[in-house]
Amino acid sequence: MSTDAMRPLSSTPSGSTARLGASLHVKGEISGNEDLHIDGSVEGLVQLEDRKLTVGASAKLNADVVAREVVVYGSVKGNLRARDRIEIKKDGSVVGDLTTARIMIEDGAYFKGSIEIDRTGASSSSDLDKPAYARSNAGSTSSPAHASVTKP
């Protein structure tokens, strides 16, 4: 029995993740609608709006990234924006600003930059172009998700 038959289906239509091998070097823009695992080097922009990007241990990215989820085992120089979460693993390195709903940085990882926690997560990309203070109040008529305390 093949191991593919036992592997759970991923969110990609083919049930697998696209791979950019260690010997490949890309300059420009990568965009698509499937999960991507990069082991090579990329300069430019990686845009996978509703998908997962994995930056492999041998990967070197000098790029901005927009994805649903980003997991970094290698090296990234550039800004990361993930609607769901960003993980920087033990030997991972990120120099750039992070915008995400959830963040995990393991012990031993290297990070230099700022972190913005975007609780809306599913907001439109045009909304993300606004400063954080403008996003938090603009168009929000519902009550906040957290409890407020009032003094008697």
Buried (B, 14 or more C-beta within 10 A) or exposed (E): EEEEEEEEEBEBEEEBBBBBEBEEEBEEEBEEEBBBBBBBBBBBBBBBEEBBBBBBBBBBBBBBBBBBBBBBBBBBBBBBBBBBBBBBBEBBBBBBBBBBBBBEBEEEBEBEEEEEEBEEBEBEEEBBEEEEEEBEEEEEEEEEEEEEEEEE
